[in-house]
Amino acid sequence: MKIGILQTGHVPEEIVAKHGEYPAMFERLLSGYGFTFETWAVVDDEFPEDIHNADAWLITGSRHGAYEDHAFIPPLEDFIRKAYGAEIPIAGICFGHQILAQALGGKVIKFPEGWGLGQTAYKTEEAEIELLALHQDQVVEKPADARVIASTDFCANAGLAYYGNHGIKAISFQPHPEFTTEYMRDLIKVRSGVAFSEEQGKAALEALEEENDSPEIARQLADFFLKAQASKAA
């Protein structure tokens, strides 16, 4: 099964040589499930020719806001709506979570209560899980097709599953299962005093642990993709 990665942002220049770009992080996250991958850097106006160029789509994180005036955002929203309408599986992480919701009728804003930052406990339908977060933007109104599958008191719509007539059509998460703790540590250091205060960054760094529940989100993403493929083959 081929996963098309829609890259919507770049790793900061200061740390990209050490950690690589976002598509490589997702390939690592989803390794072992038998997927193949191809990346289109939509943030640099590199789009797939057709929604059928991959069996499923995965939209990455970005420093950009979904509501901002960037040239790549309107065509990305159009692409999302076309793929969703054709029932091609779509997953989104952080910015991907937000642009997916916005394209399908939800609302994204710069959250006035500030940042979700560092290791965070999320309530899911089955358990509480620990994941890495770095965001100020949030989905504050979910699309009609979406059901909440992960949340916190700070971020009510942290995970969404989109339902159609034949099951889940799309799935998305606000936190970053693709981030390693080492990358999160370096990213917080780069953005401290720039995006958020040095005090916030220091507190987030002190709360980081070496392990979290990213493998559980990887399993959920893989299950979503594989079940969608099996359903089409049936």
PAVEX-907760 format. One line per field, with one value per residue: residue in one letter; x, z, y of N, C-alpha, C, CB in turn. Coordinates in nm, 3 decimals. Glycine has a CB too. Example, Ala and Ser with C-alpha at 12.3 -4.5 7.8 and 13.67 -1.06 7.14 Angstrom:
% PAVEX-907760
resn <- [a s]
neast <- [1.319 1.285]
nup <- [0.780 0.708]
nnorth <- [-0.569 -0.225]
caeast <- [1.230 1.367]
caup <- [0.780 0.714]
canorth <- [-0.450 -0.106]
ceast <- [1.320 1.290]
cup <- [0.780 0.787]
cnorth <- [-0.330 0.003]
cbeast <- [1.131 1.408]
cbup <- [0.905 0.572]
cbnorth <- [-0.447 -0.060]
***
This chain:
% PAVEX-907760
resn <- [m k i g i l q t g h v p e e i v a k h g e y p a m f e r l l s g y g f t f e t w a v v d d e f p e d i h n a d a w l i t g s r h g a y e d h a f i p p l e d f i r k a y g a e i p i a g i c f g h q i l a q a l g g k v i k f p e g w g l g q t a y k t e e a e i e l l a l h q d q v v e k p a d a r v i a s t d f c a n a g l a y y g n h g i k a i s f q p h p e f t t e y m r d l i k v r s g v a f s e e q g k a a l e a l e e e n d s p e i a r q l a d f f l k a q a s k a a]
neast <- [0.085 0.058 0.150 0.087 0.267 0.191 0.371 0.375 0.532 0.862 1.140 1.311 1.597 1.818 1.826 1.774 1.970 2.050 1.815 1.660 1.393 1.029 0.878 1.049 1.038 0.776 0.788 0.960 0.801 0.588 0.708 0.751 0.495 0.453 0.414 0.468 0.615 0.567 0.661 0.519 0.604 0.400 0.399 0.593 0.470 0.448 0.252 0.056 -0.036 -0.281 -0.555 -0.545 -0.283 -0.170 -0.247 -0.346 -0.350 -0.134 -0.105 0.130 0.273 0.325 0.473 0.305 -0.017 -0.339 -0.535 -0.404 -0.272 -0.146 0.000 -0.018 -0.232 -0.518 -0.525 -0.451 -0.662 -0.865 -0.770 -0.789 -1.069 -1.153 -1.022 -1.134 -1.404 -1.390 -1.345 -1.085 -0.847 -0.748 -0.511 -0.414 -0.175 -0.118 -0.075 -0.177 -0.400 -0.548 -0.585 -0.725 -0.966 -1.052 -1.082 -1.299 -1.513 -1.485 -1.354 -1.060 -0.843 -0.606 -0.532 -0.661 -0.583 -0.324 -0.032 -0.013 0.217 0.490 0.518 0.211 -0.096 -0.354 -0.701 -0.861 -1.096 -1.047 -0.836 -0.596 -0.342 0.003 0.146 0.344 0.331 0.309 0.183 -0.014 -0.236 -0.571 -0.834 -1.141 -1.405 -1.551 -1.587 -1.902 -1.904 -1.722 -1.598 -1.500 -1.203 -0.989 -0.882 -0.812 -0.840 -0.749 -0.735 -0.993 -1.066 -0.867 -0.820 -0.965 -1.208 -1.342 -1.649 -1.807 -2.041 -1.934 -1.769 -1.471 -1.344 -1.145 -0.877 -0.735 -0.487 -0.396 -0.152 0.199 0.293 0.503 0.730 1.041 1.158 1.404 1.408 1.191 1.294 1.510 1.366 1.203 1.403 1.499 1.275 1.209 1.164 1.110 0.876 0.732 0.755 1.074 1.052 0.825 0.926 1.137 0.997 0.854 1.064 1.169 0.966 0.964 0.980 1.159 1.011 0.695 0.353 0.352 0.385 0.132 -0.038 0.075 0.003 -0.276 -0.302 -0.190 -0.369 -0.602 -0.535 -0.486 -0.726 -0.896 -0.789 -0.838 -1.115 -1.175 -1.078 -1.245]
nup <- [0.000 -0.091 0.063 0.031 0.117 0.216 0.240 0.449 0.573 0.694 0.875 1.122 1.017 1.185 1.298 1.111 0.978 1.171 1.237 1.009 0.760 0.788 0.639 0.653 0.923 0.951 0.791 0.944 1.176 1.079 0.992 0.929 0.879 0.619 0.428 0.141 0.042 -0.085 -0.131 -0.156 -0.166 -0.075 0.051 -0.085 -0.322 -0.466 -0.592 -0.603 -0.918 -0.934 -0.731 -0.707 -0.709 -0.496 -0.255 -0.016 0.189 0.380 0.587 0.689 0.979 1.038 1.062 0.984 0.991 0.943 0.869 0.761 0.498 0.263 -0.039 -0.094 0.051 -0.033 -0.273 -0.147 0.030 -0.160 -0.277 -0.057 -0.018 -0.259 -0.249 -0.015 -0.085 -0.277 -0.119 -0.054 0.177 0.434 0.652 0.916 1.087 1.348 1.199 0.976 1.086 1.148 0.897 0.757 0.903 0.866 0.586 0.554 0.670 0.937 1.204 1.260 1.484 1.620 1.933 2.209 2.470 2.470 2.442 2.367 2.491 2.493 2.671 2.699 2.848 2.703 2.679 2.561 2.389 2.500 2.686 2.881 2.726 2.667 2.482 2.250 2.219 2.036 1.981 1.904 1.757 1.715 1.646 1.682 1.617 1.509 1.198 1.057 1.000 1.176 1.469 1.807 1.920 2.083 2.351 2.560 2.857 2.778 2.499 2.322 2.086 2.006 1.871 1.586 1.419 1.106 0.979 0.733 0.510 0.501 0.718 0.880 0.721 0.734 0.955 1.231 1.430 1.685 1.846 1.813 1.700 1.542 1.625 1.788 2.129 2.151 1.924 1.987 2.215 2.106 1.929 2.098 2.228 2.014 1.957 2.190 2.355 2.117 1.970 2.194 2.550 2.723 2.976 2.956 2.774 2.922 3.132 2.985 2.881 3.116 3.186 2.997 2.904 2.831 2.707 2.541 2.423 2.145 1.969 1.990 1.854 1.604 1.550 1.536 1.314 1.113 1.122 1.041 0.772 0.659 0.701 0.546 0.294 0.276 0.278 0.035 -0.135 -0.092]
nnorth <- [-0.120 0.216 0.511 0.843 1.121 1.440 1.709 1.979 2.162 2.259 2.124 2.315 2.506 2.498 2.245 2.051 1.901 1.721 1.580 1.531 1.561 1.608 1.404 1.178 1.123 1.030 0.804 0.649 0.622 0.464 0.237 -0.113 -0.194 -0.257 -0.060 0.151 0.467 0.798 1.134 1.458 1.789 1.999 2.244 2.379 2.416 2.180 1.952 1.646 1.501 1.386 1.271 1.003 0.920 0.794 0.535 0.616 0.913 1.126 1.399 1.634 1.806 2.164 2.492 2.686 2.856 2.718 2.895 3.105 3.322 3.161 3.045 2.772 2.671 2.700 2.524 2.286 2.242 2.202 1.966 1.792 1.785 1.667 1.415 1.313 1.307 1.108 0.895 0.820 0.719 0.946 1.090 1.310 1.513 1.738 2.040 1.912 1.783 2.010 2.145 1.955 1.943 2.209 2.222 2.055 2.176 2.256 2.470 2.656 2.818 3.059 2.977 3.148 3.093 3.011 2.796 2.446 2.235 2.018 1.702 1.541 1.441 1.260 1.202 0.918 0.702 0.459 0.468 0.662 0.838 0.924 1.180 1.379 1.729 2.038 2.323 2.613 2.679 2.556 2.317 2.435 2.408 2.122 1.935 1.822 1.548 1.443 1.274 1.304 1.157 1.183 1.390 1.678 1.882 2.127 2.111 2.036 1.905 1.709 1.474 1.332 1.136 1.065 0.984 0.784 0.623 0.370 0.325 0.456 0.740 0.926 1.025 1.199 1.373 1.605 1.609 1.499 1.208 1.131 1.258 1.217 1.199 1.323 1.490 1.657 1.779 1.928 2.091 2.244 2.390 2.546 2.703 2.830 3.139 3.256 3.156 3.088 3.156 3.156 3.052 2.886 2.702 2.590 2.464 2.273 2.118 2.008 1.837 1.639 1.295 0.992 0.795 0.752 0.731 0.713 0.483 0.363 0.540 0.517 0.254 0.285 0.456 0.292 0.073 0.202 0.276 0.019 -0.120 0.032 -0.020 -0.297 -0.296 -0.177 -0.371 -0.583]
caeast <- [0.000 0.139 0.106 0.137 0.289 0.178 0.457 0.323 0.627 1.000 1.211 1.396 1.730 1.918 1.826 1.734 2.080 2.052 1.692 1.592 1.265 0.911 0.840 1.132 0.987 0.656 0.828 1.010 0.687 0.502 0.787 0.710 0.356 0.449 0.378 0.565 0.587 0.614 0.636 0.500 0.624 0.296 0.438 0.673 0.384 0.466 0.130 0.030 -0.115 -0.414 -0.583 -0.521 -0.140 -0.137 -0.362 -0.393 -0.275 -0.097 -0.069 0.225 0.269 0.382 0.471 0.205 -0.154 -0.431 -0.617 -0.317 -0.276 -0.033 -0.044 -0.044 -0.344 -0.641 -0.522 -0.447 -0.799 -0.937 -0.723 -0.847 -1.211 -1.167 -0.983 -1.234 -1.524 -1.364 -1.322 -0.944 -0.814 -0.664 -0.473 -0.347 -0.109 -0.098 -0.131 -0.258 -0.525 -0.621 -0.627 -0.827 -1.090 -1.093 -1.127 -1.424 -1.620 -1.456 -1.294 -0.929 -0.802 -0.493 -0.605 -0.624 -0.528 -0.182 0.032 -0.002 0.362 0.559 0.451 0.074 -0.187 -0.477 -0.807 -0.917 -1.212 -1.005 -0.737 -0.523 -0.212 0.098 0.198 0.419 0.253 0.367 0.087 -0.103 -0.361 -0.658 -0.966 -1.239 -1.534 -1.523 -1.681 -2.020 -1.874 -1.614 -1.624 -1.379 -1.145 -0.885 -0.905 -0.764 -0.916 -0.698 -0.760 -1.111 -1.074 -0.728 -0.820 -1.094 -1.233 -1.446 -1.727 -1.892 -2.134 -1.863 -1.670 -1.390 -1.289 -1.025 -0.843 -0.632 -0.445 -0.322 -0.014 0.299 0.350 0.623 0.844 1.114 1.182 1.523 1.370 1.109 1.384 1.582 1.270 1.166 1.516 1.504 1.158 1.197 1.196 1.069 0.734 0.678 0.855 1.180 1.000 0.740 1.014 1.210 0.903 0.824 1.183 1.183 0.859 0.979 1.029 1.217 0.911 0.557 0.263 0.350 0.358 -0.012 -0.095 0.123 -0.083 -0.409 -0.289 -0.170 -0.495 -0.694 -0.497 -0.499 -0.869 -0.952 -0.745 -0.909 -1.254 -1.183 -1.047 -1.354]
caup <- [0.000 -0.104 0.138 -0.020 0.224 0.174 0.333 0.458 0.644 0.700 1.002 1.131 0.958 1.288 1.344 1.005 0.947 1.275 1.250 0.883 0.736 0.843 0.578 0.705 1.056 0.935 0.741 1.060 1.262 1.020 0.941 0.981 0.840 0.478 0.341 0.065 0.060 -0.178 -0.073 -0.235 -0.079 -0.114 0.103 -0.191 -0.442 -0.538 -0.566 -0.688 -1.037 -0.921 -0.598 -0.711 -0.717 -0.381 -0.203 0.099 0.205 0.515 0.584 0.798 1.055 0.977 1.147 0.930 1.036 0.837 0.836 0.707 0.354 0.195 -0.172 -0.103 0.133 -0.109 -0.351 -0.057 0.074 -0.273 -0.290 0.054 -0.042 -0.368 -0.201 0.084 -0.161 -0.347 -0.013 -0.041 0.318 0.465 0.791 0.935 1.216 1.386 1.091 0.894 1.161 1.139 0.760 0.723 0.963 0.801 0.450 0.557 0.733 1.075 1.226 1.324 1.528 1.713 2.058 2.297 2.599 2.459 2.379 2.414 2.474 2.565 2.691 2.739 2.865 2.624 2.706 2.443 2.419 2.568 2.793 2.878 2.664 2.671 2.350 2.242 2.155 2.020 1.898 1.958 1.681 1.751 1.586 1.784 1.570 1.424 1.090 1.091 0.989 1.267 1.608 1.889 1.969 2.181 2.399 2.690 2.901 2.701 2.355 2.322 1.961 1.980 1.779 1.517 1.320 1.015 0.945 0.615 0.504 0.509 0.824 0.894 0.595 0.765 1.098 1.252 1.568 1.710 1.890 1.715 1.724 1.460 1.692 1.896 2.243 2.121 1.833 2.062 2.302 2.024 1.873 2.206 2.248 1.901 1.955 2.317 2.344 1.984 1.956 2.330 2.642 2.769 3.095 2.908 2.715 3.030 3.201 2.895 2.875 3.243 3.196 2.894 2.940 2.714 2.644 2.536 2.358 1.999 1.898 1.987 1.745 1.481 1.528 1.494 1.177 1.027 1.117 0.957 0.633 0.615 0.695 0.429 0.176 0.274 0.245 -0.110 -0.205 -0.067]
canorth <- [0.000 0.336 0.627 0.970 1.219 1.579 1.782 2.115 2.246 2.212 2.124 2.434 2.492 2.473 2.105 1.957 1.809 1.619 1.501 1.505 1.629 1.543 1.277 1.068 1.089 0.948 0.673 0.575 0.591 0.362 0.125 -0.243 -0.226 -0.296 0.052 0.228 0.609 0.901 1.265 1.579 1.906 2.094 2.375 2.439 2.413 2.053 1.876 1.529 1.530 1.328 1.217 0.858 0.892 0.710 0.462 0.692 1.037 1.166 1.541 1.657 1.929 2.283 2.612 2.777 2.842 2.677 3.011 3.209 3.344 3.099 3.002 2.628 2.627 2.673 2.400 2.171 2.219 2.142 1.828 1.717 1.763 1.572 1.282 1.271 1.273 0.981 0.797 0.780 0.745 1.062 1.111 1.438 1.534 1.878 2.122 1.823 1.769 2.136 2.177 1.856 1.991 2.334 2.192 1.979 2.252 2.295 2.602 2.656 2.951 3.071 2.962 3.260 3.048 2.984 2.682 2.309 2.223 1.912 1.573 1.573 1.327 1.271 1.105 0.854 0.618 0.337 0.488 0.788 0.814 1.035 1.214 1.504 1.835 2.170 2.396 2.715 2.668 2.444 2.298 2.471 2.356 2.006 1.913 1.742 1.404 1.405 1.239 1.322 1.032 1.217 1.525 1.723 1.999 2.240 2.089 1.948 1.827 1.670 1.361 1.324 1.032 1.110 0.866 0.780 0.510 0.243 0.330 0.577 0.791 1.006 1.027 1.302 1.398 1.729 1.585 1.454 1.075 1.114 1.320 1.150 1.288 1.402 1.597 1.752 1.856 2.026 2.186 2.338 2.481 2.639 2.791 2.902 3.279 3.303 3.125 3.090 3.211 3.067 2.984 2.778 2.602 2.522 2.375 2.161 2.034 1.936 1.737 1.536 1.163 0.926 0.710 0.798 0.635 0.728 0.357 0.336 0.619 0.452 0.137 0.331 0.504 0.176 -0.001 0.280 0.260 -0.120 -0.155 0.101 -0.095 -0.425 -0.269 -0.154 -0.496 -0.680]
ceast <- [0.088 0.075 0.169 0.148 0.283 0.251 0.418 0.416 0.765 1.052 1.300 1.539 1.834 1.931 1.793 1.845 2.086 1.934 1.624 1.460 1.148 0.870 0.920 1.085 0.863 0.690 0.884 0.894 0.607 0.581 0.739 0.569 0.342 0.413 0.498 0.522 0.637 0.571 0.616 0.511 0.524 0.326 0.523 0.603 0.409 0.349 0.123 -0.055 -0.260 -0.433 -0.556 -0.373 -0.088 -0.265 -0.425 -0.302 -0.252 -0.044 0.014 0.192 0.341 0.383 0.364 0.068 -0.244 -0.514 -0.535 -0.322 -0.148 -0.082 -0.081 -0.172 -0.473 -0.634 -0.513 -0.587 -0.883 -0.900 -0.786 -0.994 -1.235 -1.134 -1.086 -1.363 -1.512 -1.337 -1.182 -0.903 -0.719 -0.637 -0.400 -0.290 -0.080 -0.156 -0.219 -0.395 -0.611 -0.671 -0.732 -0.963 -1.141 -1.148 -1.264 -1.532 -1.599 -1.392 -1.165 -0.894 -0.669 -0.555 -0.565 -0.565 -0.384 -0.146 0.003 0.142 0.417 0.477 0.316 -0.009 -0.317 -0.576 -0.858 -1.036 -1.174 -0.916 -0.685 -0.384 -0.129 0.159 0.266 0.340 0.335 0.277 0.022 -0.237 -0.439 -0.779 -1.068 -1.382 -1.504 -1.626 -1.794 -1.992 -1.782 -1.665 -1.493 -1.332 -1.028 -0.905 -0.827 -0.855 -0.875 -0.736 -0.871 -1.114 -0.934 -0.715 -0.958 -1.096 -1.354 -1.519 -1.810 -1.983 -2.066 -1.751 -1.592 -1.326 -1.160 -1.003 -0.731 -0.608 -0.369 -0.178 0.070 0.353 0.479 0.747 0.910 1.130 1.303 1.491 1.286 1.195 1.456 1.487 1.227 1.279 1.523 1.393 1.136 1.243 1.161 0.919 0.662 0.790 0.960 1.136 0.912 0.825 1.088 1.120 0.871 0.942 1.197 1.080 0.871 1.032 1.079 1.115 0.775 0.476 0.250 0.328 0.210 -0.080 -0.048 0.036 -0.221 -0.406 -0.275 -0.298 -0.596 -0.662 -0.525 -0.644 -0.937 -0.914 -0.820 -1.054 -1.272 -1.163 -1.162 -1.461]
cup <- [0.000 -0.030 0.075 0.094 0.165 0.277 0.333 0.534 0.643 0.844 1.007 1.084 1.061 1.323 1.234 0.971 1.047 1.268 1.118 0.874 0.785 0.773 0.629 0.844 1.047 0.879 0.854 1.150 1.212 0.959 1.004 0.945 0.692 0.382 0.256 0.072 -0.058 -0.121 -0.180 -0.140 -0.119 -0.062 0.003 -0.326 -0.528 -0.502 -0.652 -0.808 -1.019 -0.780 -0.591 -0.727 -0.599 -0.335 -0.083 0.114 0.352 0.510 0.709 0.877 0.983 1.079 1.101 0.995 0.920 0.785 0.773 0.555 0.291 0.065 -0.177 -0.033 0.052 -0.196 -0.265 -0.006 -0.037 -0.290 -0.181 0.026 -0.154 -0.322 -0.102 0.013 -0.236 -0.249 -0.018 0.102 0.336 0.615 0.801 1.075 1.234 1.279 1.001 0.955 1.143 0.998 0.711 0.777 0.892 0.662 0.447 0.641 0.877 1.083 1.306 1.362 1.604 1.852 2.159 2.431 2.589 2.398 2.450 2.388 2.559 2.579 2.759 2.749 2.791 2.665 2.573 2.485 2.503 2.689 2.789 2.824 2.667 2.533 2.354 2.163 2.144 1.924 1.977 1.886 1.725 1.659 1.696 1.745 1.475 1.312 1.130 1.090 1.099 1.407 1.685 1.941 2.065 2.222 2.527 2.734 2.821 2.554 2.339 2.201 1.918 1.888 1.718 1.422 1.238 0.959 0.819 0.621 0.526 0.614 0.823 0.760 0.616 0.915 1.118 1.400 1.577 1.757 1.782 1.748 1.646 1.525 1.790 2.011 2.216 2.027 1.906 2.151 2.221 1.966 1.977 2.229 2.138 1.911 2.084 2.301 2.209 1.967 2.091 2.424 2.680 2.892 3.056 2.850 2.821 3.102 3.115 2.887 3.002 3.254 3.093 2.953 2.813 2.639 2.644 2.454 2.207 1.924 1.891 1.875 1.611 1.448 1.478 1.350 1.079 1.013 1.029 0.809 0.582 0.607 0.576 0.300 0.164 0.234 0.096 -0.189 -0.194 -0.175]
cnorth <- [0.124 0.452 0.751 1.071 1.359 1.664 1.929 2.210 2.184 2.216 2.249 2.408 2.450 2.324 2.004 1.858 1.693 1.525 1.465 1.578 1.545 1.413 1.158 1.027 1.001 0.810 0.587 0.531 0.471 0.246 -0.005 -0.283 -0.259 -0.184 0.096 0.375 0.690 1.035 1.371 1.697 2.014 2.234 2.451 2.432 2.289 1.961 1.750 1.570 1.487 1.273 1.068 0.823 0.810 0.640 0.532 0.814 1.069 1.309 1.574 1.783 2.043 2.395 2.709 2.753 2.807 2.794 3.123 3.212 3.292 3.037 2.855 2.584 2.606 2.547 2.275 2.140 2.155 1.995 1.741 1.685 1.662 1.430 1.228 1.229 1.142 0.867 0.735 0.814 0.862 1.065 1.244 1.449 1.683 1.972 2.036 1.798 1.893 2.164 2.078 1.901 2.116 2.309 2.127 2.048 2.291 2.432 2.588 2.799 2.943 3.078 3.070 3.219 2.998 2.850 2.550 2.267 2.110 1.785 1.598 1.446 1.354 1.163 1.050 0.769 0.498 0.363 0.631 0.759 0.942 1.056 1.350 1.608 1.963 2.247 2.508 2.712 2.545 2.438 2.326 2.434 2.242 1.995 1.818 1.592 1.353 1.373 1.250 1.187 1.056 1.361 1.551 1.837 2.122 2.232 1.987 1.856 1.781 1.550 1.349 1.206 1.074 0.988 0.886 0.659 0.375 0.246 0.460 0.615 0.870 1.004 1.128 1.324 1.531 1.703 1.517 1.314 1.051 1.172 1.222 1.250 1.377 1.517 1.702 1.841 1.965 2.131 2.289 2.438 2.586 2.743 2.867 3.046 3.339 3.282 3.132 3.133 3.107 2.990 2.867 2.665 2.522 2.423 2.252 2.065 1.949 1.824 1.625 1.406 1.094 0.842 0.780 0.697 0.655 0.597 0.322 0.416 0.563 0.332 0.179 0.382 0.388 0.095 0.070 0.261 0.118 -0.164 -0.090 0.028 -0.227 -0.407 -0.246 -0.282 -0.597 -0.673]
cbeast <- [-0.096 0.159 0.143 0.045 0.426 0.026 0.606 0.189 0.581 1.089 1.296 1.399 1.772 1.885 1.729 1.694 2.214 2.057 1.596 1.571 1.249 0.797 0.856 1.280 0.955 0.557 0.932 1.109 0.596 0.414 0.938 0.723 0.265 0.354 0.327 0.576 0.650 0.558 0.751 0.363 0.772 0.159 0.514 0.809 0.407 0.605 0.008 -0.042 -0.055 -0.436 -0.726 -0.600 -0.063 -0.074 -0.323 -0.394 -0.348 0.008 -0.196 0.365 0.331 0.304 0.608 0.195 -0.201 -0.524 -0.688 -0.174 -0.296 0.037 0.064 0.072 -0.369 -0.673 -0.405 -0.351 -0.863 -0.906 -0.568 -0.833 -1.280 -1.078 -0.845 -1.263 -1.556 -1.247 -1.425 -0.852 -0.754 -0.732 -0.385 -0.443 0.022 0.053 -0.018 -0.186 -0.496 -0.532 -0.505 -0.791 -1.070 -0.975 -1.027 -1.398 -1.741 -1.366 -1.392 -0.820 -0.912 -0.401 -0.580 -0.745 -0.616 -0.121 0.180 -0.106 0.430 0.599 0.539 0.010 -0.215 -0.447 -0.923 -0.810 -1.279 -0.934 -0.620 -0.516 -0.229 0.210 0.085 0.556 0.125 0.515 -0.021 -0.040 -0.332 -0.702 -0.984 -1.232 -1.620 -1.522 -1.609 -2.133 -1.811 -1.511 -1.685 -1.407 -1.099 -0.741 -1.053 -0.612 -0.895 -0.547 -0.629 -1.238 -1.139 -0.660 -0.779 -1.123 -1.255 -1.387 -1.818 -1.809 -2.206 -1.804 -1.574 -1.281 -1.390 -1.039 -0.801 -0.672 -0.357 -0.396 -0.013 0.414 0.250 0.602 0.801 1.254 1.203 1.632 1.292 1.005 1.487 1.655 1.148 1.134 1.648 1.493 1.037 1.277 1.339 1.148 0.715 0.620 0.786 1.308 0.922 0.641 1.113 1.267 0.773 0.788 1.308 1.167 0.725 1.072 0.919 1.332 0.902 0.546 0.128 0.478 0.433 -0.076 -0.056 0.270 -0.098 -0.458 -0.169 -0.057 -0.552 -0.686 -0.349 -0.424 -0.938 -0.904 -0.594 -0.901 -1.304 -1.080 -0.918 -1.417]
cbup <- [0.123 -0.252 0.289 -0.130 0.295 0.160 0.295 0.525 0.786 0.609 1.021 1.274 0.892 1.413 1.456 0.881 0.947 1.411 1.334 0.867 0.587 0.838 0.430 0.708 1.136 0.844 0.629 1.141 1.274 0.915 0.970 1.129 0.874 0.461 0.424 -0.085 0.190 -0.323 0.019 -0.310 -0.088 -0.062 0.235 -0.200 -0.525 -0.503 -0.592 -0.607 -1.159 -1.025 -0.559 -0.825 -0.727 -0.265 -0.163 0.230 0.137 0.578 0.577 0.744 1.192 0.849 1.146 0.778 1.103 0.888 0.961 0.754 0.322 0.285 -0.273 -0.044 0.242 -0.196 -0.446 0.061 0.120 -0.403 -0.282 0.185 -0.077 -0.485 -0.135 0.185 -0.258 -0.442 -0.021 -0.147 0.382 0.419 0.845 0.909 1.226 1.406 1.009 0.874 1.312 1.186 0.665 0.780 1.112 0.793 0.381 0.611 0.725 1.139 1.297 1.230 1.618 1.682 2.117 2.322 2.656 2.592 2.374 2.343 2.510 2.700 2.776 2.639 3.016 2.473 2.788 2.370 2.291 2.472 2.779 3.020 2.518 2.776 2.245 2.177 2.234 1.966 1.842 1.949 1.529 1.897 1.525 1.813 1.500 1.508 0.969 0.996 0.854 1.275 1.620 2.007 1.852 2.122 2.422 2.684 3.051 2.715 2.281 2.326 1.849 2.110 1.850 1.441 1.387 0.899 1.061 0.488 0.373 0.373 0.812 1.002 0.526 0.712 1.149 1.185 1.620 1.814 2.016 1.709 1.688 1.323 1.767 1.846 2.373 2.060 1.712 2.146 2.370 1.910 1.818 2.337 2.254 1.769 1.924 2.428 2.370 1.873 1.894 2.371 2.768 2.800 3.183 2.802 2.623 3.129 3.235 2.755 2.856 3.360 3.181 2.783 3.010 2.757 2.716 2.473 2.420 1.953 1.965 2.123 1.758 1.496 1.658 1.587 1.163 1.081 1.258 0.994 0.615 0.709 0.824 0.423 0.182 0.410 0.322 -0.154 -0.147 0.070]
cbnorth <- [0.001 0.371 0.615 1.024 1.194 1.621 1.765 2.113 2.270 2.298 1.993 2.485 2.621 2.551 2.090 2.034 1.884 1.684 1.576 1.357 1.660 1.638 1.287 1.109 1.217 1.017 0.688 0.662 0.712 0.424 0.146 -0.243 -0.109 -0.405 0.169 0.178 0.659 0.879 1.306 1.578 1.959 2.048 2.359 2.371 2.538 1.984 1.963 1.417 1.462 1.217 1.246 0.796 1.021 0.794 0.321 0.605 1.152 1.069 1.632 1.666 1.908 2.324 2.681 2.761 2.970 2.567 3.063 3.188 3.494 2.992 3.030 2.553 2.727 2.791 2.402 2.197 2.350 2.219 1.823 1.796 1.895 1.612 1.288 1.385 1.383 0.997 0.687 0.853 0.620 1.194 0.994 1.552 1.450 1.906 2.188 1.691 1.745 2.251 2.176 1.717 2.020 2.431 2.102 1.840 2.176 2.193 2.696 2.595 3.016 3.198 2.823 3.344 2.939 2.991 2.703 2.212 2.354 1.960 1.476 1.672 1.300 1.261 1.170 0.768 0.573 0.248 0.387 0.855 0.763 1.009 1.213 1.481 1.863 2.163 2.301 2.854 2.663 2.456 2.151 2.620 2.468 1.877 1.859 1.773 1.375 1.515 1.095 1.420 0.948 1.195 1.550 1.768 2.023 2.248 2.042 2.030 1.911 1.640 1.229 1.454 0.891 1.195 0.827 0.778 0.509 0.207 0.214 0.557 0.878 1.154 0.885 1.433 1.282 1.811 1.498 1.554 0.969 1.177 1.449 1.097 1.206 1.313 1.541 1.677 1.762 1.954 2.112 2.261 2.401 2.562 2.713 2.832 3.299 3.229 2.986 2.950 3.264 3.147 3.081 2.829 2.668 2.624 2.451 2.212 2.120 2.033 1.805 1.584 1.078 0.839 0.573 0.943 0.642 0.791 0.245 0.371 0.767 0.409 0.055 0.442 0.598 0.088 -0.018 0.429 0.294 -0.211 -0.113 0.248 -0.122 -0.491 -0.149 -0.051 -0.558 -0.656]
***
